[in-house]
């Protein structure tokens, strides 16, 4: 979910600051990691750390709390021992090793960055000097110093990223075109789960009502849907009464509006923020719903997908199941609305049925057998294919394959641990832009 990046001595800020800083700044410019002549400096490692810190400090993740030392000193609940600082610092260090190994393999394979890529990097750096440094490399360096970097370090980072992209394409083809169908199938089988569920809401949507308190039904184009088999509403002269859209109003015997409840659709009432209004089920409604869930559970048969399909068709309230009648496909990292369901699925065996409660309601879930080549079926495109027609999982698959390819090189990397002592997530600035 995040990003990361290489080299050179930070001099400018050391000169600007006090003389005692010189020793520390010089040390930050030293090589701390090496693989058969391919090197990485402490500066580059700090840039990596700052990028991840910026990502974690964004509103999409931990927000402003990730800017406080107390956050990084907090022990993670996953093991009760490791702090956030320890976890993410180690994560970045592992990524840095992979970057160094990839740079080494790039050279070993005899690859070179093409002129177009070099020109693109130069152009990006020139743009930064112009926009962020107002035409001055020194001014840009002043901004980069917070992240242990300068112009040369950042340019090296861009070059490393370009090398890894080129190495990936060399090994696996554009968008993974060189990866065999067998490898893709194995990744799909090992990474995804398929399921269907009978979903029952534990709250009710509050719909728009008229002056009598009756729910309003609308046509697909937003007009009032009337039951034309009823009587027309007439005025004192016996002429039909029309609504604001010019449509004749139909009424019941008691004078209330006669809506077409068969083909018409209701609209949710919205609150001041534009969100659909809801109400929690009453105790009696919840008891009735629990009884219904129990009946469904007793009717289902583990491993029998046909029986479960029939239960979905009969009882399910999740409209998505109508759209994706072949089932949902998720990975552990999928941003699914009900994480409780996702967690349960990766605990369940194929054919198992489990009742799961979420903030939205009751899910009676069955884990289906993954269909061979499910990722390539047109009906499943929403789960596997992006707007450009490429597989959504291809980057992850290539990362996995490249990681396995690089593992033997990573094991050979020599690290001078003393040079990065105290260099961690807590110590670097949050880098949002570089």
C-alpha positions, 0 to 999 in steps of 0.5 A: 500500500505504500511506496519507496527509493539511492546515494550521495553526501549531503553537504549544503545543509551541513554548511548552512548549519553549525560546524558540529553537524559536519560529522553527522552529515558526512556519516549520513553520506556513507555507503551502508549497504553493498552488493558486489560493487552496487552501493546504497548510501544512508541518504537514500535509505532516509529518503525511503523512510521519509516517503513511507512516513509521508504515506502513513501520515496521510489522511488515508492512513494514520493521519497527523498521529504519524507525525508524533513520536508517541505514535512510533513508540506505540506497541503494535497489537499484533504481537504486543512487542514490536513498535510501529517504529520498529515495524515500518523501519524494518519494512523499509530496510527490507525494501531497500535491500530488494532495491539494491538487489534489483539494481545489481541484477539490472547491471548483471543482465546488461540492461541500460536505461534508454535515452527517453527514460533518462530525458524524462528523469532530467525533465522531472528534476528540472521541473522540481528545481524550477517549481520547488527551488524557484530556479535554484538547486541550492533552494531545492536542496534546502527542502530535500534536506529534511529527508536526508536528501539533495538533488543527486540523491533524489535523481538517483532514486528516480533512476533506481525506480526506472531500472526496476521498471525496466528490469520487470519488463525485461523479465516479465514483459509489458504488463506481465505478458511473458508470465505463463498462464500456469504461473498466473493460475497458481497465483490466483488460486493461492491469493483469492477466495470466492464466496457468495452470501445471503445478506440480511440488513439489521437496519432499515432505510428511511424512504421519502414520504408524502404529506400523508406519511406514505412512501413515494415511488418513482419511475426510472426517470424520476417522475412519480410512479402512479398506479393507473388502475386506480381512480384519477384525482379530480378537482371541483369541476371534475377535471383531472388533477396533475402533479408538478411534472404534468402527470395525472395523479391517481388516488385510492378510495381514501384519497391517498396517492395510489403509487405503483409499488410493483414497478416503481422504486423508492428513494432514500431520504437524505440527511443534511450531509447527503447521506441516506437516513436509516433506523435500527431494527426493533428488538422484535424485528431483530429476533425475527431476523435471527430466526430467519438466519437460523432457518437459512443456516439449517437449509444450507448444506456445506459444499453444495453450491446449488442449494446455496445459490437457491438460498441466495436467490430467495433470501439475499438483500445484497444487490451486489449479488444480483450484479455479480451472480457468479460470486465475489472474488477477494484477497486479504488486502481487498478493501471490502466493506465488511472486514469481518467477512473477509477475515472469516473467509481466510479462516474457512475451508472450501464449501464451509458455511458460516454466519458472520455479523458486521456493522451492516447486518447478518451474512450467511457466507459460503466459501466457494471453490475457485473456478479455474481461470476465473480471473479471465472470465468476462463476468468477473472483470470488475474484480480482476481487470482495470480500465486499461484492460490489464489485470489488477493483480499483475503488479503484485504478481510481478513483485512476488516473482521478482522478490523470489528471483532476488532473494539469493542476492539479498542474502549476499548484501553486506550491511554496516549496521552502525551507520544507520543506528538511530536512522528510523521512521521516527527520526525522519521528516514526512515526505509527501512530495519527493 
